[in-house]
């Protein structure tokens, strides 16, 4: 596939579920270089003049099309910041698959910071999938610091799936969203840290339009001595409804800080937050162990079900 080596193909499969060149538009970035690009009649991808990223233009009324923009880093010492802007016309229905995988077998840190900005047109529907993955047995760290900005016009909707399950040493994620009338945002975050990893997730959602809605939900597991922070703030500036939830499992010597917060600036803003942190219940383990699983196998079954 696109002259990628075995490691790069494996990472691509992990972050974008790709085992062959996808149908539709795509832009593959490997070790800070363009590795492949394809556009369609309705979706155009243009490199920024300064080489710092790409602009993706999706024509109005584009339906049932997809864009894949995965990033692969397989060389130690790479540090890059990439700006990708998505201009989505009115009345679209599209899927956008991003994500970054770092395989670091060297002694120097490898870092990819992706800044994605979405301008979602009126009555458009977008599903956005972003996966982060790390591997490699080198001493260098695998670092990912994504920033996502979402600007939603009237009647638009966006569903975001954010997943980071394995191998990333340090991540600092920030997501900012602004919604106009009747816009709807759903965020589903899944996160697992292990070893001495650190992960911070920040969300700032402004419900500026009448009948706008947001649902920000995070499920996470902190193992070993890893450290997590979840900080989600929903601001209601109009008659709207918002909900944020953090549900976490803590294991070993892990640490988790959950900071859900709400700000209502309109009497008809209906906002709710929830947070729960706890260990795996003993009765769950016992029940699975009576079925023949070891304690470690039972733990994995519970965690996999929790993060599903």
N, C-alpha and C positions, 0 to 999 in steps of 0.2 A: 504494500500500500504506500504509494507516494515515496518510495525509496526510504522508508523508515526501517531502522534496525529492530531487532526483536524486543529490546527493552522499550523503545519508543512506541511500538505497536501495543505492548502490554499496558503501558500507561494510558494510551489513548482509549483502550477498551475499558479501563477502570474509570476514567473521568467522563467519558462520553458514550459508553456502551457501543463503541464502533469497532467492528471487526472487518469492515470493508468500507470503501468510499461511499458516503451516504448519497441518497437522492436529494435533490434540492441544492440550495446555496450552502457554501461552506468556506471557511478560512482556517487553515491549519498553521499554527506557529510552533516551530521547534527550535530550541536554543537560540532565541532572539531573531530567527530568520523565517521568512515566509516559506512554507513547505508545500502549499497547495491552495488553490482558490477556484471556486466555481460560482457563477452568478446565474440568475434566471431572468425571465422576462419581467418578473415583478419584484425581484430582490437584487439590488446592486450593492457591491462591496468595494469601497475605494480606500486606498491607503492614504493616511494623513501626509501632508506635504513634508512635515518634519520627521516622518518615519516613526512616530511615537504610538501608532495605533491605526485603527480603521474607523470609517463611517459606514454604517449599514442603512440603506434606504429601502423601505418597504412601501410599495405603492398602495394608495387607497383601494379598498375592496379586495385585497389579497386574502384568499381563503385556503385553508388546508395546506399550507406550505411551511417549510422549516428552514432554520439557519443553524449550522453548527460552527462554533468558533473555539475549539479546544486549544489549550496551550500545553506543550510538553517541554520540560527542562530535564536534560539527562547529562549535563556537563557541570562539574563543580565550579563554584566561583562566579556563576552568572548572577547578576543583580539587575533587574529591569522594572520599569514602570510603564505600563501600557494603558492608553486611553481609547476606549471603544464607545462610540456614540451610535445609538439606534434611533432612527427617525421612522416611526410607524404611523402610516396614514390612517384616515378614518375608515371605519367599518371593516377592519381586518380581523382575521382569526389565524394566528400563527404560533409556532413552537420555536423557542430559541434555546439551544443547548450550548452551554459554556463549560467552564471547569478548567482546572490546572492540575497537572501531576508533576512532581519533582522526584527524580531518582538521583540521589547524591551518594556516590561511592568515594568521594574525595575528602580532603581535609579542610576545604574552604566552604563557607556558607553559600547556599543557593537560594535566591529570593525572587519571587514574582509578585508584583503589586499591580492588580488589575483594577482600573477605574472605569466602571460601566455606567453610562447615562442613557436612560430610556425616556423618550418623548412619545407618549402613547396617545394616538388620535381619538377623536370622538367615537364612542360606541365600538371601539376595538377590543378584542380579546387576545391576551398574550399569556402563554405558559412559558415560564423561564426556569430552566434546570441548571443548577451550578453545583458541581462536585469538586472537592479537593482531596488529593491523595498524595502520600509520600512514601518513598521506599529507598533502599540503598543502605549499605552497611558502613559508609564512611563516617568520619568524625564531624564533618561539616553539617550544619543544620539545614533543615528544609523549612523555609519561611514563606508564608502567604499572607498578604495584607490587602484584602479586597475592599473596595468602596463601590457601593451601588446607589445611584440616584434615580428616582422614578418620579416623573411628572405626568399626571394622568388627567386627561381632558374629560368632559362631561360624558357620562354613560359608559366609560371604559372599565375594563376589569383586567386584573393581572394576578396570576397565581405563581408564586415563587417557591421552588424547592431548593433549599440550601443544605448540602450534605458534606460532612467531613468526618470520616469514620476511622481513618488509619494513617499513621506515619508522619503527620505534620507537626514539627517541633514547636512552632510559634505561629499564631495567627491573631490578627486584630481586624475584625470585620466591622464595617460601619455601613448601615443602610438608611437612606433618607428618602422619604416619600411625601409627595404633596398631591392631594386629591381634590378634584372639583366636584360639581353636582353629580350625584348618582354614581360616582366612581366606586369601585370595589377592589380592595387589596386583600389577598390571602397569602400569608407567609408560613411555610412549614420548614422548620430548621431541625436537623438531626446531627448530633455531634457526639463523638467519643474521643476522649484523651487518655493517654497512658504514659508510663514512664514519668519523665519530668516535664512533659509538654505543658504549654500555656495556650489558652484560647480565650479571646474576648469577643463578645458579640454585642454590638450596639445598634439600636433601632430608634429612629426619630420619625414619627409619622404624624403629619399635619392633616387633619380632616377639615378642609376649608370650605367644602361645598355642601349644599343641602342634600341630605339623604346619602351622604358618602359613608362608607363602612370599611373597617379594617379588622383583620383577625390575625394576630401574630402569635404563633405557637412554637415553642422550642422544647425538644426532648433531648436530654443529654445524659452521658455517663462519664464520670471521672474516676479513673483507676490509678493504682500505684500512688505516686506523689504528684500527679498532675493537678493543674489549677485552672479553674474556669470562672469567667465573669459574664453574666447576662444582664444587660442594661437596656430596657425597652421603655420608651416614652411615647405615649399617644396624646396628642393635643386636639381637642375638639373646639373648633372655631365657628361651628354652625350646627344646626340640627343634624345630628349624626349618631353613629353607634360604633364603638371601638372595644376590642377585647385583646388583652395580651396575657399569655400563660407560659410559665416555665415549670417543667416537670422533670426532675433530675434524680438519678441514682448515684449515690456516693459510695465508693468502695476503698478498701485499703486505707491509705493516708491521703486520699484526694481532698481537694478543697473546692467549694463552689460558693460563689456569691451571686445572688439573684436580686436585681433592683428593678422591679416593674414599677412604673410611675404613670400617673394620669394628670392631665391638666384640662379643665373644662372652662371655656370662655364664652359659652352660650348656655342658656337655661335649658335648652332641649338637647344638649349633648349627653348621650348615655354611654358611659365608659365603665369597663370592668377589668380588674386584673386579678390574676391567681399565680401563686408560686408554691411549689412543694418540692422538698428535698428529703430524701431518706434512703436507707439501705434496702437491699433485697430482703423481703420477708422470709423468715425461717421456715414458715409452713409451706411456702412455694417451693423452696429447695427440697424439703422433706418429701413433698408430694411427687416431684419429678424423680427423686432418688429411689423411691419405692417402685418406680417403673423400670429401674435398672441403670439409670444414669449415675455417673460419678458426680461429686459436688461441683467440680469444674465444668463438666458437661451441662449440668443443670443451670449453672450460672450463665453460661453462654446461650442456652435456650431462652432464658428469661430476658437477657439483654437484647438478643436478636428480635424477640417479639416486641419488646418495649420500643425499640428504635424503628420498627417497621412503619 
